[in-house]
């Protein structure tokens, strides 16, 4: 069972993500971000690389793709909220998006 | 400019899709379907194959993935509704989903 992030650990983990364009979702304990790419090839190329990491980390995003746009929501269902696994995947996604 | 499907051509094109689990979307002229796979690898494997076809056909789905589930909406934006291109992509998606 993964534990949710709380207190100072949560604040410190989320601060750089919030500064990098992630936002707290409304209605549940999750973070969300929309990535925009130049075209579908870049958008889906990003998704393919994230998918491999997600499977490797055994932690998967909820995401929606419309052409060059990828909307992502991260939360940890078995923890009932945000955990360190979401922070790890969010950082990884930002790193992958930065090198298309 | 792609033309929307109308009249008998529309009825005949949509009938087999509606019988195969596609439904007309509410609020706009689009069709939607939810695919369920056994796991993320199969779900994203399906998406990867669809993505290659979508790029080849130059017609892209709006889709959302949560683990083993892929929710798809098809419409033709530059036509303002359903066109033969949606029917073609829907058939292709069903064929790909049938051979994971």
Backbone of each chain as ProteinMPNN parsed JSONL, in Angstrom:
{"seq_chain_A": "XXXXXXXXXXXXXXXXXXXXXXXXXXXXXXXXXXXXXXXXXXXXXXXXXXXXXXXXXXXXXXXXXXXXXXXXXXXXXXXXXXXXXXXXXXXXXXXXXXXX", "coords_chain_A": {"N_chain_A": [[0.861, -1.198, 0.0], [0.722, 2.07, -0.994], [1.695, 5.157, 0.5], [0.022, 8.282, 0.993], [1.227, 11.571, 0.217], [2.068, 13.866, 2.736], [2.023, 16.825, 4.847], [5.135, 18.544, 5.367], [6.743, 17.09, 3.598], [5.063, 16.676, 1.449], [4.571, 19.328, 0.633], [7.156, 20.138, -0.11], [7.682, 18.335, -2.155], [5.747, 18.925, -4.039], [6.095, 21.607, -4.712], [8.159, 22.229, -6.756], [6.908, 21.024, -8.932], [4.5, 22.395, -9.201], [5.533, 24.81, -9.885], [6.409, 24.169, -12.348], [4.281, 24.006, -14.014], [2.382, 22.128, -13.37], [-0.787, 21.506, -11.769], [-2.956, 21.433, -8.925], [-5.635, 19.193, -9.018], [-9.198, 19.672, -9.289], [-11.592, 18.576, -6.943], [-10.558, 16.067, -6.353], [-7.683, 14.385, -4.945], [-5.199, 14.994, -6.774], [-2.808, 15.674, -9.418], [-2.488, 17.739, -12.313], [-1.704, 18.355, -15.752], [-1.282, 20.031, -18.869], [0.214, 19.237, -21.842], [1.61, 20.676, -24.752], [2.394, 19.99, -28.043], [4.185, 20.146, -31.222], [2.937, 18.74, -33.178], [1.041, 15.759, -34.023], [2.768, 13.576, -34.187], [4.903, 14.264, -32.513], [3.489, 14.541, -30.111], [2.392, 11.957, -29.707], [4.708, 10.52, -29.738], [5.921, 11.382, -27.382], [3.982, 10.32, -25.615], [4.396, 7.599, -26.051], [6.945, 7.199, -25.018], [6.527, 7.913, -22.363], [4.701, 5.913, -21.742], [6.253, 3.576, -21.717], [7.91, 4.109, -19.545], [5.942, 4.323, -17.573], [4.948, 1.745, -17.433], [7.219, 0.432, -16.609], [7.653, 1.625, -14.124], [5.406, 0.777, -12.945], [3.227, 2.465, -12.621], [0.646, 4.41, -13.699], [-0.494, 6.958, -15.921], [-3.564, 8.911, -16.088], [-4.789, 9.934, -19.044], [-5.426, 12.156, -21.824], [-5.595, 12.624, -25.24], [-5.609, 14.912, -27.849], [-4.863, 15.42, -30.945], [-2.191, 17.495, -31.071], [-2.046, 17.848, -28.4], [-1.694, 16.836, -25.019], [-3.317, 15.866, -22.24], [-2.851, 15.368, -18.854], [-3.507, 13.501, -15.894], [-2.481, 12.766, -12.674], [-2.6, 10.476, -10.035], [-2.648, 8.386, -7.105], [-4.266, 5.582, -7.016], [-4.52, 3.383, -5.23], [-3.64, 4.486, -2.929], [-5.34, 6.476, -2.454], [-4.905, 9.104, -3.108], [-2.439, 11.695, -3.743], [0.872, 10.522, -4.126], [4.364, 9.704, -3.577], [4.933, 8.389, -5.896], [3.49, 9.592, -7.893], [4.762, 12.028, -8.014], [7.263, 11.226, -8.892], [6.637, 10.173, -11.453], [5.595, 12.456, -12.658], [7.832, 14.159, -12.742], [9.432, 12.661, -14.445], [7.882, 12.733, -16.774], [7.972, 15.455, -17.402], [10.689, 15.678, -17.953], [10.887, 14.037, -20.211], [9.211, 15.392, -21.968], [10.697, 17.599, -22.439], [12.634, 16.875, -24.197], [12.001, 16.255, -27.137]], "CA_chain_A": [[0.0, 0.0, 0.0], [1.483, 3.312, -1.068], [1.159, 6.198, 1.386], [-0.116, 9.61, 0.401], [2.15, 12.61, 0.686], [1.453, 14.783, 3.703], [2.885, 17.755, 5.57], [6.26, 19.202, 4.704], [7.215, 16.268, 2.478], [4.155, 16.979, 0.343], [4.829, 20.704, 0.189], [8.446, 20.19, -0.798], [7.638, 17.543, -3.391], [4.854, 19.54, -5.026], [6.481, 22.971, -5.086], [8.777, 22.35, -8.09], [5.96, 20.625, -9.977], [3.562, 23.507, -9.396], [6.296, 25.843, -10.597], [6.68, 23.685, -13.707], [3.064, 23.94, -14.824], [1.38, 21.204, -12.809], [-1.76, 22.157, -10.885], [-3.798, 20.513, -8.16], [-6.926, 18.984, -9.662], [-10.357, 19.993, -8.453], [-12.514, 17.49, -6.62], [-9.863, 14.9, -5.817], [-6.276, 14.651, -4.645], [-4.467, 14.625, -7.986], [-2.202, 16.799, -10.123], [-2.782, 17.689, -13.745], [-0.922, 19.249, -16.616], [-1.516, 19.872, -20.3], [1.388, 19.437, -22.701], [1.315, 21.011, -26.15], [3.505, 19.697, -28.938], [4.015, 20.794, -32.514], [2.082, 17.932, -34.045], [0.647, 14.478, -33.441], [3.929, 12.692, -34.076], [5.617, 14.603, -31.273], [2.623, 14.261, -28.96], [2.305, 10.527, -29.45], [6.063, 10.074, -29.401], [6.0, 11.627, -25.934], [3.145, 9.333, -24.917], [5.017, 6.269, -26.154], [8.062, 7.128, -24.067], [5.919, 7.888, -21.022], [4.064, 4.6, -21.543], [7.293, 2.609, -21.345], [8.28, 4.412, -18.156], [4.804, 4.033, -16.69], [4.892, 0.297, -17.228], [8.418, 0.075, -15.839], [7.436, 2.095, -12.749], [4.106, 0.242, -12.531], [2.373, 3.578, -12.21], [0.154, 4.834, -15.009], [-1.258, 8.216, -15.933], [-4.825, 9.053, -16.794], [-4.434, 10.972, -20.013], [-6.293, 12.376, -22.974], [-4.832, 13.198, -26.348], [-6.294, 15.454, -29.018], [-3.839, 15.853, -31.899], [-0.874, 17.838, -30.523], [-2.236, 18.146, -26.984], [-1.793, 15.681, -24.111], [-3.767, 16.274, -20.91], [-2.465, 14.291, -17.94], [-3.864, 13.556, -14.481], [-1.771, 11.76, -11.891], [-2.952, 10.225, -8.647], [-2.333, 6.995, -6.757], [-5.582, 5.072, -6.627], [-4.513, 2.509, -4.055], [-3.344, 5.301, -1.751], [-6.437, 7.421, -2.279], [-4.451, 10.488, -3.284], [-1.09, 11.898, -4.277], [1.97, 9.851, -3.439], [5.682, 9.942, -4.171], [4.959, 7.789, -7.23], [2.997, 10.618, -8.824], [5.832, 13.019, -8.149], [8.301, 10.611, -9.732], [6.168, 10.099, -12.838], [5.467, 13.836, -13.156], [9.188, 14.628, -13.08], [9.861, 11.913, -15.624], [7.145, 13.236, -17.933], [8.537, 16.766, -17.749], [12.0, 15.455, -18.575], [10.669, 13.49, -21.548], [8.612, 16.434, -22.808], [11.72, 18.602, -22.738], [13.524, 16.345, -25.239], [11.103, 15.571, -28.065]], "C_chain_A": [[0.893, 1.242, 0.0], [0.861, 4.351, -0.149], [1.039, 7.529, 0.66], [0.932, 10.552, 0.992], [1.422, 13.542, 1.648], [2.506, 15.759, 4.237], [3.982, 18.374, 4.729], [6.755, 18.414, 3.488], [6.368, 16.541, 1.242], [4.448, 18.371, -0.23], [6.111, 20.779, -0.633], [8.425, 19.43, -2.12], [6.825, 18.256, -4.464], [5.345, 20.89, -5.532], [7.135, 23.054, -6.467], [7.837, 21.937, -9.218], [4.967, 21.753, -10.256], [4.251, 24.65, -10.139], [6.517, 25.458, -12.052], [5.407, 23.478, -14.524], [2.047, 22.912, -14.384], [0.449, 21.994, -11.899], [-2.494, 21.089, -10.091], [-5.152, 20.409, -8.857], [-8.047, 19.371, -8.714], [-11.142, 18.718, -8.157], [-11.863, 16.214, -6.131], [-8.396, 15.225, -5.659], [-5.408, 14.138, -5.788], [-3.796, 15.87, -8.54], [-2.431, 16.629, -11.614], [-1.932, 18.697, -14.51], [-1.307, 18.98, -18.065], [-0.231, 20.189, -21.051], [0.913, 19.755, -24.121], [2.55, 20.735, -26.988], [3.244, 20.321, -30.308], [3.051, 20.048, -33.422], [1.796, 16.602, -33.357], [1.84, 13.551, -33.257], [4.705, 12.992, -32.798], [4.787, 14.277, -30.04], [2.593, 12.762, -28.667], [3.679, 9.926, -29.174], [6.329, 10.249, -27.91], [5.197, 10.568, -25.18], [3.787, 7.944, -24.942], [6.167, 6.137, -25.154], [7.541, 7.117, -22.626], [5.327, 6.504, -20.736], [5.085, 3.557, -21.107], [7.739, 2.838, -19.908], [7.166, 4.046, -17.188], [4.738, 2.539, -16.385], [6.065, -0.162, -16.364], [8.248, 0.452, -14.36], [6.175, 1.482, -12.137], [3.221, 1.344, -11.945], [1.945, 4.318, -13.47], [-0.647, 6.123, -14.936], [-2.692, 7.988, -16.417], [-4.566, 10.178, -17.777], [-5.348, 10.968, -21.205], [-5.456, 13.072, -24.042], [-5.785, 13.674, -27.441], [-5.226, 16.106, -29.885], [-2.52, 16.205, -31.201], [-0.912, 18.091, -29.008], [-2.354, 16.86, -26.162], [-2.132, 16.21, -22.717], [-3.556, 15.108, -19.948], [-3.028, 14.55, -16.542], [-3.13, 12.427, -13.772], [-2.336, 11.693, -10.478], [-2.622, 8.763, -8.371], [-3.592, 6.365, -6.17], [-5.523, 4.247, -5.344], [-4.105, 3.252, -2.779], [-4.484, 6.278, -1.462], [-6.003, 8.869, -2.407], [-3.034, 10.538, -3.822], [-0.037, 11.193, -3.434], [3.286, 10.206, -4.129], [5.762, 9.37, -5.583], [4.442, 8.773, -8.274], [4.069, 11.669, -9.079], [6.923, 12.481, -9.075], [7.866, 10.582, -11.202], [6.04, 11.497, -13.451], [6.832, 14.381, -13.574], [9.686, 13.962, -14.351], [9.17, 12.439, -16.871], [7.689, 14.596, -18.364], [9.884, 16.608, -18.441], [11.828, 14.939, -20.004], [10.1, 14.557, -22.487], [9.644, 17.472, -23.237], [12.671, 18.149, -23.842], [12.729, 15.561, -26.267], [11.824, 14.831, -29.212]], "O_chain_A": [[1.717, 1.428, 0.896], [-0.362, 4.421, -0.027], [1.865, 7.857, -0.191], [1.439, 10.353, 2.096], [0.291, 13.953, 1.39], [3.71, 15.542, 4.095], [3.796, 18.686, 3.552], [7.139, 18.999, 2.475], [6.886, 16.628, 0.128], [4.556, 18.542, -1.444], [6.152, 21.393, -1.699], [9.071, 19.834, -3.087], [7.161, 18.205, -5.647], [5.043, 21.276, -6.661], [6.712, 23.871, -7.285], [7.952, 22.44, -10.336], [4.637, 22.029, -11.41], [3.625, 25.363, -10.923], [6.783, 26.316, -12.893], [5.436, 22.858, -15.587], [0.961, 22.828, -14.958], [0.835, 23.015, -11.329], [-2.633, 19.956, -10.553], [-5.742, 21.42, -9.239], [-7.87, 19.395, -7.496], [-11.328, 17.88, -9.04], [-12.536, 15.36, -5.553], [-7.918, 16.231, -6.183], [-4.943, 12.998, -5.771], [-4.161, 16.99, -8.182], [-2.552, 15.51, -12.112], [-1.511, 19.728, -13.986], [-1.617, 17.85, -18.439], [0.336, 21.273, -20.911], [-0.054, 19.176, -24.615], [3.64, 21.207, -26.663], [2.206, 20.948, -30.524], [2.43, 20.631, -34.312], [2.258, 16.357, -32.243], [1.91, 12.818, -32.271], [5.114, 12.076, -32.085], [5.317, 13.793, -29.04], [2.749, 12.345, -27.519], [3.794, 8.933, -28.455], [6.893, 9.368, -27.261], [5.689, 9.987, -24.212], [3.721, 7.207, -23.959], [6.338, 5.092, -24.526], [8.06, 6.392, -21.777], [5.442, 5.991, -19.623], [4.808, 2.745, -20.224], [7.924, 1.889, -19.146], [7.424, 3.519, -16.106], [4.508, 2.125, -15.249], [5.92, -1.031, -15.504], [8.645, -0.296, -13.466], [5.912, 1.653, -10.947], [2.565, 1.167, -10.919], [2.79, 4.799, -14.226], [-1.396, 6.341, -13.983], [-2.985, 6.989, -17.074], [-4.163, 11.27, -17.375], [-5.957, 9.958, -21.56], [-4.702, 14.0, -23.751], [-6.654, 12.929, -27.894], [-4.75, 17.203, -29.591], [-1.797, 15.302, -30.78], [0.088, 18.503, -28.419], [-3.033, 15.915, -26.565], [-1.334, 16.912, -22.096], [-4.025, 13.996, -20.196], [-3.023, 15.685, -16.066], [-3.156, 11.278, -14.214], [-2.524, 12.713, -9.816], [-2.351, 7.995, -9.294], [-3.938, 6.577, -5.008], [-6.378, 4.393, -4.47], [-4.214, 2.71, -1.679], [-4.579, 6.834, -0.368], [-6.658, 9.764, -1.874], [-2.502, 9.536, -4.299], [-0.049, 11.257, -2.205], [3.307, 10.918, -5.133], [6.578, 9.825, -6.385], [4.911, 8.779, -9.413], [4.256, 12.135, -10.203], [7.435, 13.2, -9.932], [8.647, 10.929, -12.088], [6.344, 11.693, -14.628], [6.966, 14.99, -14.635], [10.28, 14.603, -15.218], [9.804, 12.577, -17.917], [7.846, 14.855, -19.557], [10.184, 17.319, -19.4], [12.55, 15.363, -20.907], [10.466, 14.615, -23.662], [9.488, 18.136, -24.262], [13.435, 18.959, -24.367], [12.772, 14.331, -26.274], [11.172, 14.217, -30.057]]}, "seq_chain_B": "XXXXXXXXXXXXXXXXXXXXXXXXXXXXXXXXXXXXXXXXXXXXXXXXXXXXXXXXXXXXXXXXXXXXXXXXXXXXXXXXXXXXXXXXXXXXXXXXXXXX", "coords_chain_B": {"N_chain_B": [[-11.716, 20.208, -48.211], [-13.551, 18.124, -46.21], [-16.585, 16.298, -46.632], [-19.553, 16.026, -44.637], [-21.236, 13.021, -43.613], [-24.374, 12.14, -44.914], [-27.916, 11.394, -45.077], [-28.88, 8.352, -46.754], [-26.354, 7.269, -47.193], [-25.01, 7.887, -44.865], [-26.557, 6.484, -42.967], [-26.139, 3.847, -43.813], [-23.388, 3.627, -43.518], [-23.002, 3.997, -40.802], [-24.497, 2.005, -39.533], [-23.218, -0.66, -39.263], [-21.179, 0.063, -37.509], [-22.507, 0.991, -35.24], [-23.661, -1.368, -34.508], [-21.421, -2.635, -33.705], [-20.657, -1.623, -31.319], [-20.065, 1.07, -31.255], [-21.291, 4.376, -30.511], [-23.517, 7.139, -31.004], [-22.347, 10.303, -30.111], [-23.252, 12.567, -27.463], [-24.441, 15.856, -27.908], [-22.749, 16.684, -29.94], [-21.809, 16.045, -33.393], [-20.586, 13.157, -33.535], [-18.901, 9.992, -33.069], [-18.513, 7.479, -30.548], [-16.588, 5.201, -28.552], [-15.733, 2.749, -26.111], [-12.952, 0.902, -25.428], [-11.863, -2.069, -23.853], [-9.075, -3.562, -22.446], [-6.788, -6.225, -21.45], [-4.744, -5.305, -19.906], [-2.378, -2.599, -19.312], [-0.309, -2.75, -21.177], [-1.464, -4.042, -23.381], [-3.491, -2.204, -23.933], [-2.064, 0.184, -24.51], [-0.513, -0.76, -26.558], [-2.432, -1.202, -28.535], [-3.171, 1.508, -28.878], [-0.791, 2.516, -29.93], [-0.635, 1.259, -32.407], [-2.95, 2.229, -33.601], [-2.24, 4.914, -33.624], [-0.218, 5.046, -35.561], [-1.667, 4.396, -37.844], [-3.489, 6.505, -37.791], [-1.882, 8.709, -38.27], [-0.969, 8.066, -40.794], [-3.367, 8.082, -42.234], [-3.955, 10.647, -41.899], [-5.848, 11.485, -40.037], [-7.131, 11.908, -36.911], [-7.813, 10.472, -33.696], [-9.785, 11.603, -30.857], [-8.874, 10.79, -27.727], [-8.864, 8.953, -24.603], [-7.048, 7.479, -22.061], [-7.081, 5.205, -19.447], [-5.306, 3.156, -17.679], [-6.216, 0.014, -18.509], [-8.165, 0.756, -20.2], [-9.512, 2.376, -23.052], [-10.918, 5.204, -24.23], [-12.622, 6.457, -26.941], [-13.277, 9.139, -29.21], [-14.6, 10.056, -32.273], [-14.618, 12.42, -34.84], [-14.963, 14.759, -37.548], [-13.285, 17.528, -37.687], [-12.869, 19.612, -39.586], [-14.967, 19.251, -41.218], [-17.095, 19.625, -39.656], [-18.511, 17.595, -38.464], [-19.52, 14.101, -38.609], [-17.729, 12.156, -40.945], [-16.763, 10.238, -43.863], [-14.191, 9.632, -43.221], [-14.089, 9.25, -40.504], [-15.548, 6.931, -40.29], [-13.886, 5.168, -41.635], [-11.598, 5.203, -39.956], [-12.721, 4.254, -37.595], [-13.466, 1.633, -38.304], [-10.958, 0.597, -38.8], [-9.811, 0.789, -36.257], [-11.414, -1.013, -34.832], [-10.671, -3.362, -36.112], [-7.972, -3.494, -35.401], [-8.191, -3.691, -32.638], [-9.221, -6.173, -32.41], [-7.157, -7.894, -32.778], [-4.946, -8.271, -30.686]], "CA_chain_B": [[-12.794, 20.177, -47.221], [-14.258, 16.849, -46.181], [-18.031, 16.473, -46.457], [-20.177, 15.159, -43.638], [-22.104, 11.953, -44.101], [-25.8, 12.48, -44.789], [-28.898, 10.534, -45.742], [-28.715, 6.904, -46.778], [-24.93, 6.925, -47.092], [-24.701, 7.958, -43.438], [-27.225, 5.37, -42.3], [-25.474, 2.594, -44.171], [-22.018, 3.613, -42.992], [-22.999, 3.934, -39.342], [-25.183, 0.823, -38.996], [-22.313, -1.704, -38.743], [-20.406, 0.576, -36.372], [-23.403, 1.007, -34.072], [-23.813, -2.776, -34.119], [-20.128, -3.102, -33.175], [-20.339, -1.006, -30.027], [-19.951, 2.527, -31.335], [-22.537, 5.084, -30.209], [-23.486, 8.564, -31.332], [-22.035, 11.121, -28.939], [-24.26, 13.579, -27.145], [-24.035, 17.257, -27.963], [-22.104, 17.04, -31.21], [-21.907, 14.982, -34.38], [-19.383, 12.342, -33.353], [-19.155, 8.642, -32.548], [-17.611, 7.161, -29.444], [-16.529, 3.795, -28.138], [-14.748, 2.443, -25.08], [-12.308, -0.41, -25.536], [-11.271, -2.583, -22.604], [-8.055, -4.572, -22.698], [-6.459, -6.962, -20.229], [-3.763, -4.568, -19.111], [-1.888, -1.38, -19.954], [0.506, -3.079, -22.349], [-2.362, -4.28, -24.516], [-4.201, -0.954, -24.244], [-1.192, 1.131, -25.192], [-0.133, -1.4, -27.82], [-3.517, -0.828, -29.445], [-3.056, 2.939, -29.184], [0.378, 2.74, -30.788], [-0.964, 0.853, -33.77], [-3.918, 3.217, -34.1], [-1.531, 6.181, -33.863], [0.464, 4.963, -36.852], [-2.705, 4.497, -38.871], [-4.074, 7.857, -37.75], [-0.951, 9.622, -38.94], [-0.961, 7.686, -42.209], [-4.639, 8.521, -42.817], [-4.09, 12.07, -41.54], [-7.118, 11.67, -39.325], [-6.696, 11.519, -35.57], [-8.886, 10.341, -32.709], [-9.689, 12.181, -29.527], [-8.955, 9.577, -26.914], [-8.472, 9.018, -23.208], [-6.608, 6.162, -21.601], [-6.866, 4.95, -18.021], [-4.813, 1.793, -17.539], [-6.56, -0.94, -19.567], [-9.332, 1.287, -20.897], [-9.271, 3.432, -24.04], [-12.168, 5.838, -24.652], [-12.345, 7.122, -28.218], [-14.304, 9.927, -29.887], [-14.202, 10.39, -33.644], [-15.4, 13.366, -35.622], [-14.103, 15.42, -38.534], [-13.435, 18.926, -37.306], [-12.973, 20.556, -40.704], [-16.268, 19.055, -41.86], [-18.135, 19.982, -38.693], [-19.322, 16.43, -38.088], [-19.043, 12.787, -39.042], [-17.445, 11.985, -42.366], [-16.29, 8.901, -44.225], [-12.885, 9.412, -42.599], [-14.35, 8.685, -39.177], [-15.976, 5.541, -40.49], [-12.682, 4.409, -41.995], [-10.745, 5.041, -38.775], [-13.442, 3.399, -36.638], [-13.325, 0.24, -38.777], [-9.557, 0.233, -38.598], [-9.609, 0.608, -34.821], [-12.041, -2.276, -34.437], [-9.841, -4.453, -36.629], [-6.754, -3.563, -34.593], [-8.537, -4.146, -31.282], [-9.559, -7.602, -32.472], [-5.92, -8.684, -32.88], [-4.029, -7.597, -29.778]], "C_chain_B": [[-13.532, 18.841, -47.316], [-15.743, 17.102, -45.981], [-18.563, 15.548, -45.381], [-21.023, 14.099, -44.33], [-23.56, 12.367, -43.9], [-26.642, 11.382, -45.428], [-28.583, 9.06, -45.663], [-27.261, 6.49, -46.612], [-24.507, 6.922, -45.625], [-25.295, 6.76, -42.69], [-26.491, 4.061, -42.559], [-24.061, 2.506, -43.596], [-22.02, 3.406, -41.482], [-23.577, 2.629, -38.793], [-24.219, -0.244, -38.474], [-21.479, -1.223, -37.564], [-21.265, 0.577, -35.108], [-23.619, -0.426, -33.574], [-22.544, -3.303, -33.463], [-19.717, -2.362, -31.907], [-20.073, 0.484, -30.061], [-21.31, 3.151, -31.022], [-22.396, 6.525, -30.68], [-23.242, 9.348, -30.049], [-23.166, 12.109, -28.686], [-23.669, 14.966, -27.34], [-23.263, 17.663, -29.199], [-22.119, 15.83, -32.129], [-20.622, 14.17, -34.388], [-19.808, 10.943, -32.931], [-18.114, 8.331, -31.489], [-17.684, 5.688, -29.095], [-15.485, 3.654, -27.04], [-14.234, 1.023, -25.288], [-11.724, -0.796, -24.183], [-10.277, -3.68, -22.96], [-7.692, -5.261, -21.39], [-5.514, -6.194, -19.324], [-3.284, -3.355, -19.913], [-1.085, -1.68, -21.214], [-0.382, -3.313, -23.571], [-3.086, -2.997, -24.922], [-3.288, -0.002, -25.013], [-0.654, 0.554, -26.499], [-1.166, -1.106, -28.904], [-3.38, 0.642, -29.856], [-1.883, 3.211, -30.124], [0.071, 2.363, -32.235], [-1.98, 1.806, -34.393], [-3.203, 4.526, -34.457], [-0.827, 6.172, -35.215], [-0.536, 5.069, -37.997], [-3.283, 5.9, -38.941], [-3.18, 8.842, -38.494], [-0.922, 9.346, -40.442], [-2.216, 8.19, -42.92], [-4.845, 10.026, -42.647], [-5.457, 12.362, -40.923], [-6.938, 11.075, -37.93], [-7.86, 11.425, -34.595], [-8.703, 11.326, -31.554], [-9.828, 10.993, -28.601], [-8.371, 9.786, -25.534], [-8.129, 7.607, -22.775], [-6.462, 6.174, -20.082], [-6.562, 3.465, -17.872], [-5.259, 0.89, -18.71], [-7.72, -0.459, -20.442], [-8.934, 2.405, -21.859], [-10.62, 3.953, -24.525], [-11.883, 6.7, -25.876], [-13.538, 7.952, -28.664], [-13.773, 10.283, -31.27], [-15.17, 11.397, -34.24], [-14.431, 14.038, -36.583], [-14.269, 16.927, -38.369], [-13.635, 19.835, -38.522], [-14.254, 20.339, -41.517], [-17.398, 19.479, -40.927], [-19.025, 18.821, -38.313], [-18.723, 15.155, -38.63], [-18.845, 12.731, -40.546], [-16.993, 10.546, -42.611], [-14.943, 8.602, -43.567], [-13.046, 8.846, -41.186], [-14.742, 7.217, -39.277], [-14.764, 4.67, -40.796], [-11.801, 4.163, -40.76], [-11.416, 4.136, -37.735], [-13.305, 1.928, -37.017], [-11.907, -0.262, -38.516], [-9.284, -0.036, -37.118], [-10.216, -0.712, -34.347], [-11.197, -3.469, -34.908], [-8.582, -4.61, -35.79], [-7.053, -4.094, -33.195], [-8.813, -5.643, -31.258], [-8.326, -8.49, -32.52], [-4.839, -8.076, -32.007], [-2.591, -8.17, -29.804]], "O_chain_B": [[-14.063, 18.481, -48.366], [-16.126, 18.013, -45.247], [-18.089, 14.422, -45.226], [-21.459, 14.264, -45.469], [-23.928, 12.88, -42.843], [-26.152, 10.562, -46.204], [-28.085, 8.569, -44.65], [-26.965, 5.483, -45.969], [-23.74, 6.06, -45.195], [-24.621, 6.113, -41.889], [-26.255, 3.272, -41.644], [-23.601, 1.424, -43.232], [-21.15, 2.723, -40.942], [-23.193, 2.191, -37.708], [-24.382, -0.698, -37.342], [-21.11, -2.023, -36.704], [-20.796, 0.204, -34.032], [-23.745, -0.664, -32.373], [-22.582, -4.303, -32.746], [-18.571, -2.459, -31.469], [-19.876, 1.103, -29.016], [-22.351, 2.531, -31.239], [-21.29, 7.062, -30.745], [-23.865, 9.079, -29.022], [-23.935, 12.44, -29.588], [-22.52, 15.214, -26.974], [-23.129, 18.853, -29.485], [-22.408, 14.716, -31.692], [-19.692, 14.454, -35.143], [-20.938, 10.734, -32.488], [-16.993, 8.84, -31.521], [-18.696, 5.022, -29.313], [-14.473, 4.356, -27.04], [-15.01, 0.067, -25.317], [-11.167, 0.036, -23.467], [-10.606, -4.615, -23.69], [-8.23, -4.918, -20.337], [-5.491, -6.411, -18.113], [-3.725, -3.121, -21.038], [-1.172, -0.949, -22.201], [-0.082, -2.834, -24.664], [-3.272, -2.732, -26.109], [-3.682, 0.553, -26.038], [-0.373, 1.297, -27.44], [-0.818, -0.799, -30.044], [-3.464, 0.974, -31.039], [-1.985, 4.052, -31.018], [0.468, 3.062, -33.168], [-1.879, 2.148, -35.571], [-3.519, 5.163, -35.462], [-0.838, 7.173, -35.931], [-0.284, 5.746, -38.994], [-3.537, 6.421, -40.027], [-3.655, 9.693, -39.246], [-0.859, 10.269, -41.254], [-2.151, 8.664, -44.055], [-5.792, 10.6, -43.186], [-6.117, 13.349, -41.25], [-6.632, 9.892, -37.783], [-8.794, 12.224, -34.667], [-7.601, 11.817, -31.311], [-10.813, 10.259, -28.686], [-7.521, 10.647, -25.31], [-8.844, 6.656, -23.091], [-5.802, 7.044, -19.513], [-7.461, 2.626, -17.934], [-4.71, 1.009, -19.805], [-8.192, -1.185, -21.317], [-8.123, 3.268, -21.524], [-11.378, 3.22, -25.16], [-11.008, 7.565, -25.847], [-14.683, 7.525, -28.517], [-12.644, 10.751, -31.416], [-16.388, 11.239, -34.151], [-13.216, 13.899, -36.444], [-15.24, 17.522, -38.835], [-14.479, 20.731, -38.49], [-14.585, 21.138, -42.392], [-18.532, 19.669, -41.367], [-20.163, 19.019, -37.888], [-17.57, 15.125, -39.058], [-19.683, 13.198, -41.318], [-16.861, 9.752, -41.68], [-14.595, 7.437, -43.377], [-12.221, 8.051, -40.735], [-14.329, 6.383, -38.472], [-14.639, 3.563, -40.273], [-11.319, 3.051, -40.548], [-10.744, 3.344, -37.075], [-13.059, 1.079, -36.161], [-11.697, -1.391, -38.071], [-8.593, -0.997, -36.779], [-9.609, -1.438, -33.56], [-11.036, -4.454, -34.187], [-8.166, -5.731, -35.498], [-6.266, -4.855, -32.632], [-8.661, -6.3, -30.228], [-8.426, -9.701, -32.326], [-3.916, -7.437, -32.512], [-1.72, -7.686, -29.081]]}, "name": "protein", "num_of_chains": 2, "seq": "XXXXXXXXXXXXXXXXXXXXXXXXXXXXXXXXXXXXXXXXXXXXXXXXXXXXXXXXXXXXXXXXXXXXXXXXXXXXXXXXXXXXXXXXXXXXXXXXXXXXXXXXXXXXXXXXXXXXXXXXXXXXXXXXXXXXXXXXXXXXXXXXXXXXXXXXXXXXXXXXXXXXXXXXXXXXXXXXXXXXXXXXXXXXXXXXXXXXXXXX"}
